[in-house]
Amino acid sequence: MPTVVTEVESQLPTVTAPRSAAATAFEPSASPLDEFDRQVRTYAETGVAALLGLDETGLAELVAPLRAVVGRDASSWSHAPAKEDDDVDFLLVLRTEDVNDAVPAMRRGTKLGVSVIDRDELATYTAVDGVEVPDARAYLLTGIDVGSEFCNVPPESALVAVRERGRTPLTVEEGVALATVRPDRLRPNRCWSLMGSRTGTNQRVPAVWISERRAKLGWCWDRNPHTWLGAASAAARLTP
């Protein structure tokens, strides 16, 4: 049977945002505050902020305490060494009510992101034991590694390795945020599973990959290796 793409409302802000509103290219030489501001603009331009009912002023007010954290503490964060250009120093995560509504913001050029996880199933994915997601509308994820070293490694085994290093697996919501803000880190044959979210009732592990030149949210089995699918993790989650 063909894969069924989960439908989203045609008037969602993440759908109606201009097709040119993909994330502004990441600039490696940018200061942490400039990079933070770029991520904020990306959320505004791709419609994610409007999805949360936030205009430009409301978004700025929401993230201002986190911006202060970046300006004050970014230089002191302890991150794992970069591996094959897999690193992201920090990610601003905005929490949406339904992750599928944020999926179109995972833009690659003019192509909107799609999901093949239906809404009923997606609602059953929760953080696995040991993963504590802040109870906040916005927070920071630091020391991200998209985990290309785990390509062709079953997610079940990758999770063990990640935890042995004292790191935390990314959740499905964080994976969509990462693909929205840093689409350059989602590459052919170097995509990533999101081991921090599970239903608790089956062996499905959510993942983000590229299909038909667009970003796709779906799932793979926890004991199945894929040559093109790594495992994303981070050092910490921070709130003000």
N, C-alpha and C positions, 0 to 999 in steps of 0.2 A: 504493500500500500504506500502511496506517496505521503511524504511528511506534511502534516497540516500546520500551517503557520497560524499562530494565535492572532486573532483580529484585535485591532485597537480602534477607538473612535476616530473618525476622520478629522475631527476638530480639536483633538488634543494639541496642546501647545508644542509638544515634542514632534508632532506630525506637521503642523502648519508653519513651524519656524522655517525661514528661507532655506532652500536646499543648499545654499552656499554657506550655511552656518555650521560647518564642521569645525572642530576645535582648531583654534589658531595654533600654528606649529610651535612645539616646545622648543625653547631656546636654551641650550646647555649653559651658556654663559650668563643667563639671567640670575639676578639675586633671588634668594628665597621669597622675599616679599613680592617681587615682580612675577615670579612663578605662581604664587598664591593668587595674585590678582588675575592672571591669565586663566587659572582654573575657574575663578568666580565668573569671569566673562563668558567662559565656555558654557557654564550652566545657564546663564542668562540667554545667550544667543541660541542655544539648542532647545530652549523651552522648558528645561527641567525646573528652573526657578518658578516659572509661571504655573507649572503643574502643582507646585506647593502653595500657590496663591501669593507668591512673593513678587513685588515689583522691584525695580532697581534699588530703591531706598530700603525696602524690607529685607532684601537679600543682604545688602551691606551691613545692616544692623544685626542680622542673624550671625554673620560670620566674623564680625569685628573682633570678638574675644579670641577666636581662633587665629585671626591674622596677627593679633598681639603675641600669641604663643609662638608663631612662626618667626616673628621679628626678634623675639627674646631668646628662644631656645634652639632654633634650628641648627646652629653650629655645634651644639653639644649632644645632639642625638647620636646614638651609637647604632650604626648600620652594618649589616653584613657586607663583605666585599662584593663589588659588582661582578656578575657572571655573564659573559657574552652579551653585554649591553642589555641585560634583563632588569636593571635596577630602576627604581623610581624613589626619589628621596622622601616625598610625602604626597598624600592624596587627600583632598577635601572631599568628604562623603556627605551628600545630602540625602536624607532618608525620605522616600516616597511611600505613599500608602499602598500602591500596587506596582511592583517592580516592572511588570509588563508594560505599564504606561510610560516608563522611563526608557525602555528598550529602543524606541526609534531614535533616541539621541546618540546611540552608538553609531555615529555616521562614519562612512568611508567614502570620501568624495561627496557625491550627491545622493548616494544610496543610504536609506534609513536602515537601522538595525531591526532585526526581527526575532521573535521568540517562537520556539516550537514546544514550549511548556505551557499547558493550558492554565487558566487562572485558578481553577479549583486545586490543581496539583501544586502550583507555585505557592499557594497560600499555606501549604503543609510543610514547606521547607523552613526549618528553624535552625538556629545556631547549635552546633554539636557541643557536647560536654567539653568544658575547658575554654570555650570561646565566649568571651563576655563582650557583647556589643553595647556601647554606651546608650543609655536611655536619653537620647538627645536628637534634635532634628538635624544637627550637623556635628561632625567630629573629624579628627584627623587620623589618617592611617599613615604610619611612618615605616621607613626601611623596607619598601616593597621589592620583592624579587618575583618576577613572573615565572621563574622556575623551568627554563628550557632544559636544564640538566635532567629533569624528570620525564622528558619525552620518551615514550616506549616503556615507562614504568607504571604499573597499576596504581591508581590513586590511593588504594588501601596501603600500599607500601610507601608511597611518597609521603603520606600523612605521618607515618611512623618516623621517617627521616626528618621531616620538618619539625616535629615536636621534640625530637632528640636534640635539636639545635636550639631549643628554647624559643621557637618562632610560632606564629599563629597562622592558620590557614585563612584565606579570604572567604567571605560569605558571598552568596549570589548577588546581593545588593552591592557589595563592594566591587565585585567583578564587573558589573554593568557600569558603575561609576568610573572604574579604571579605563574601560574601553571607550567611554565617553570623553574623558579628559585627556587620556594619553593613547589615542588610536595608533600611534607609532609603535607601541609595545605589543600590539596584536598583529602578528605577522604570519604569512603562509608557513605552515609546518612548525610554527612556534606559538601555538595558542595555549590556553590554560584551563585546567579544571579548578573548581571552587569548592574545596573540600570542607570548608567551614559551615556549609549548609547541607542538611540531610532531612529527609522526611521522617526517618525513624521507623519506617515500615517497609522499605525496599532497599535495593542496592544501587539506586541511582545517585550519581554525583553530578551536580550542575556544572556546566562548562560554557565558555565563550570561545567560539572559533569563527573562521571565515568560510563562507559558502556562497557561491555565486557572486563573489566580490563584495559581499556585505557581511557585517558582523551578525552572528547568530547566537542566541542563548538557547541551550538545549541541555542534554544530559548524556552521560556515558556510564557504563557499569563500573563499580568500584574495583573489580578484580580484572578488568580488561585493559591491557596496555594499548596505547595508540602512538604511532611514531610522530604524530603531529601535535600531540597534546601534552603539555607540561603540567605543573602544579604551582599555583600562585600562593605566596605567603607574605607575611609582614613581620616587622619587629614589635610593633605596639599600636594600640589605639589610644588617642589622647583627646581629652576635653579641657576646656579652660580651667 
